[in-house]
């Protein structure tokens, strides 16, 4: 099991008022699964994503990532987990506008201490994997929205993470580009990549193999999905 969250609670505080966001959430994801976490705005799905991505800690509960007790790790150790074990894909791409596609993809490798020659080889391989090797020298302003997201996916995959975590990956794309990105996710999953995707879009969620619904901070339903 790659992800194992048990009895997760998350509270926020406004002045002296306690605001519960996640309420006794348990979620398990097997290696190689493709899971969509679905819910409307305010449902708690983004908070859950931040906990899965080691960007936030729960108020209580337990979380193991590939057998590691994440909640016992210190901040530096959590940074290493985010760098080496989780690939992030965001709705807004989060690309550096003045850098080339290749340099954007290579950014995690710089933090990982990989030498320049090897970085470029790994970055080009990642771009080829998403069909953009011929756009390596293009800057984000020269790319379409779908191409930007594919660069972001290449960046997320360049370190060969254990989990690809995608937050509304088609939210800023037109329908054609969104479909291409979902096809790419399907291909990556078929290659063995574990994917956890946050979305409010049922059509996107149906692309996953399993949908998990979260409403008012609680997981209300689990059912098999199927590609449209």
C-alpha positions as CSV (number, residue, x, y, z in Angstrom):
1,X,0.0,0.0,0.0
2,X,1.5,3.3,-1.1
3,X,-0.8,5.7,0.9
4,X,-2.5,4.8,4.2
5,X,-4.4,7.6,6.0
6,X,-6.4,6.6,9.0
7,X,-8.9,8.7,11.1
8,X,-7.6,12.0,9.8
9,X,-9.1,15.1,11.5
10,X,-8.1,18.7,10.5
11,X,-9.3,21.7,12.4
12,X,-8.5,25.4,11.7
13,X,-8.9,28.2,14.2
14,X,-10.5,31.5,13.6
15,X,-9.9,33.6,16.7
16,X,-11.2,31.2,19.4
17,X,-13.5,29.4,17.1
18,X,-12.6,25.9,16.0
19,X,-13.5,25.1,12.4
20,X,-13.5,21.4,11.6
21,X,-12.5,20.7,7.9
22,X,-11.7,17.0,7.8
23,X,-13.7,14.7,10.0
24,X,-12.4,11.1,10.5
25,X,-11.2,10.6,7.0
26,X,-9.6,7.2,6.2
27,X,-8.2,6.5,2.7
28,X,-5.9,3.8,1.3
29,X,-4.3,3.8,-2.1
30,X,-2.5,0.8,-3.5
31,X,0.6,1.2,-5.7
32,X,-0.3,1.7,-9.3
33,X,-3.9,2.9,-8.6
34,X,-5.5,5.8,-10.3
35,X,-7.8,7.5,-7.8
36,X,-9.9,10.7,-8.2
37,X,-10.9,12.5,-5.0
38,X,-14.1,14.5,-5.9
39,X,-16.1,17.1,-4.1
40,X,-17.5,20.6,-4.4
41,X,-15.8,23.8,-3.2
42,X,-15.4,23.8,0.6
43,X,-15.7,20.0,0.8
44,X,-12.2,19.6,2.3
45,X,-10.6,18.0,-0.8
46,X,-7.9,20.6,-1.1
47,X,-7.0,20.2,2.6
48,X,-6.9,16.5,2.1
49,X,-4.6,17.0,-0.9
50,X,-2.3,19.2,1.2
51,X,-2.0,16.5,3.8
52,X,-1.4,13.8,1.3
53,X,1.3,16.0,-0.3
54,X,3.0,16.7,3.0
55,X,2.2,20.4,2.7
56,X,0.1,20.4,5.9
57,X,-0.3,18.2,8.9
58,X,-3.6,16.9,10.3
59,X,-4.8,17.8,13.8
60,X,-5.0,14.1,14.6
61,X,-4.8,10.7,12.8
62,X,-2.1,8.7,11.1
63,X,-0.5,8.8,7.6
64,X,1.9,6.4,6.1
65,X,3.5,7.0,2.7
66,X,5.1,3.9,1.3
67,X,5.4,2.6,4.9
68,X,6.9,5.8,6.3
69,X,5.1,7.4,9.2
70,X,4.9,10.9,7.7
71,X,3.7,12.6,10.8
72,X,6.8,11.7,12.7
73,X,9.1,13.5,10.2
74,X,10.7,16.9,10.8
75,X,10.4,19.7,8.3
76,X,13.6,18.9,6.5
77,X,12.6,15.3,6.2
78,X,9.2,16.3,4.8
79,X,10.9,18.4,2.2
80,X,12.9,15.4,1.1
81,X,9.7,13.4,0.9
82,X,8.0,16.1,-1.3
83,X,11.1,16.2,-3.5
84,X,11.7,12.5,-4.0
85,X,8.4,10.8,-3.4
86,X,5.6,13.1,-4.7
87,X,5.2,14.8,-8.0
88,X,2.8,17.8,-8.0
89,X,0.7,19.0,-10.9
90,X,-1.3,22.2,-10.3
91,X,-4.2,23.8,-12.1
92,X,-2.2,27.0,-12.8
93,X,0.9,25.1,-14.0
94,X,3.4,26.9,-11.7
95,X,6.0,27.3,-14.4
96,X,8.8,29.9,-14.3
97,X,7.9,32.3,-17.1
98,X,11.5,33.3,-18.1
99,X,12.9,29.8,-18.2
100,X,12.7,27.2,-21.0
101,X,10.5,24.1,-20.8
102,X,13.6,22.1,-20.2
103,X,14.8,24.3,-17.4
104,X,11.4,24.2,-15.8
105,X,11.4,20.4,-15.9
106,X,14.9,20.2,-14.5
107,X,14.2,22.4,-11.5
108,X,13.5,19.5,-9.0
109,X,16.8,17.9,-10.2
110,X,18.7,21.0,-9.1
111,X,17.3,20.7,-5.6
112,X,18.2,17.0,-5.7
113,X,21.8,17.8,-6.4
114,X,21.9,16.2,-9.9
115,X,24.8,17.4,-12.1
116,X,23.9,19.6,-15.1
117,X,24.6,17.0,-17.9
118,X,22.6,14.3,-16.2
119,X,19.8,16.9,-15.4
120,X,19.4,17.7,-19.0
121,X,19.4,14.1,-20.1
122,X,16.7,13.3,-17.5
123,X,14.8,16.5,-18.4
124,X,14.8,15.7,-22.1
125,X,13.6,12.1,-21.3
126,X,10.7,13.5,-19.3
127,X,9.7,15.9,-22.0
128,X,9.9,13.1,-24.6
129,X,7.6,11.1,-22.3
130,X,4.9,13.8,-22.6
131,X,5.5,14.4,-26.3
132,X,7.3,17.7,-26.0
133,X,10.9,17.0,-26.7
134,X,10.7,19.4,-29.7
135,X,9.6,22.2,-27.4
136,X,12.5,22.0,-24.9
137,X,13.8,25.5,-25.7
138,X,10.3,27.1,-25.7
139,X,9.4,29.4,-22.9
140,X,5.9,29.1,-21.3
141,X,4.7,32.2,-23.2
142,X,5.3,30.3,-26.4
143,X,3.3,27.3,-25.3
144,X,-0.4,26.6,-25.3
145,X,-2.2,25.8,-22.1
146,X,-2.2,22.1,-22.8
147,X,1.5,22.2,-23.5
148,X,2.2,24.1,-20.3
149,X,0.4,21.4,-18.3
150,X,2.4,18.7,-20.1
151,X,5.6,20.5,-19.2
152,X,4.3,20.6,-15.6
153,X,3.6,16.9,-15.7
154,X,7.1,16.2,-17.1
155,X,8.5,18.2,-14.2
156,X,6.4,16.3,-11.7
157,X,7.6,12.9,-13.2
158,X,11.3,13.8,-13.7
159,X,12.3,12.4,-10.3
160,X,10.3,9.2,-10.7
161,X,8.1,9.9,-7.7
162,X,6.1,7.2,-5.9
163,X,2.9,9.2,-6.3
164,X,1.7,11.8,-8.9
165,X,-0.6,14.3,-7.1
166,X,-2.7,16.4,-9.4
167,X,-4.9,19.3,-8.3
168,X,-7.6,20.2,-10.8
169,X,-5.2,19.4,-13.7
170,X,-7.6,20.4,-16.4
171,X,-9.2,23.3,-14.7
172,X,-7.4,26.0,-16.7
173,X,-7.7,24.1,-20.1
174,X,-10.1,24.0,-22.9
175,X,-11.9,20.7,-23.6
176,X,-9.5,19.5,-26.3
177,X,-6.4,20.2,-24.2
178,X,-8.0,18.8,-21.1
179,X,-8.8,15.6,-23.0
180,X,-5.1,15.3,-24.1
181,X,-3.9,15.8,-20.6
182,X,-6.2,13.1,-19.3
183,X,-5.0,10.7,-22.1
184,X,-1.5,11.4,-20.8
185,X,-2.5,10.6,-17.2
186,X,-4.0,7.3,-18.5
187,X,-0.8,6.4,-20.3
188,X,1.3,7.2,-17.2
189,X,-1.0,5.0,-15.1
190,X,-0.7,2.2,-17.5
191,X,3.0,2.5,-17.2
192,X,2.6,1.9,-13.4
193,X,2.5,5.5,-12.0
194,X,0.3,5.9,-9.0
195,X,-2.0,8.9,-9.5
196,X,-4.2,10.8,-7.0
197,X,-6.2,13.5,-8.7
198,X,-8.3,16.2,-7.0
199,X,-11.3,17.4,-9.1
200,X,-14.8,18.7,-8.9
201,X,-15.5,17.6,-12.6
202,X,-17.4,14.3,-12.9
203,X,-16.2,13.8,-16.5
204,X,-12.6,14.1,-15.3
205,X,-13.1,12.0,-12.3
206,X,-14.6,9.2,-14.4
207,X,-11.2,8.9,-16.1
208,X,-9.8,7.4,-12.9
209,X,-10.2,3.8,-11.9
210,X,-11.7,4.7,-8.5
211,X,-13.6,7.7,-7.3
212,X,-13.6,8.9,-3.7
213,X,-16.3,11.4,-2.8
214,X,-15.7,13.9,0.0
215,X,-18.5,16.1,1.3
216,X,-18.4,18.4,4.3
217,X,-15.1,16.9,5.3
218,X,-16.2,13.3,5.3
219,X,-15.7,10.6,2.7
220,X,-19.2,9.6,1.8
221,X,-18.9,7.1,-1.0
222,X,-16.4,5.0,-2.9
223,X,-17.1,3.4,-6.2
224,X,-15.3,2.1,-9.3
225,X,-15.0,4.7,-12.0
226,X,-14.5,3.9,-15.7
227,X,-13.0,5.7,-18.6
228,X,-15.5,7.6,-20.7
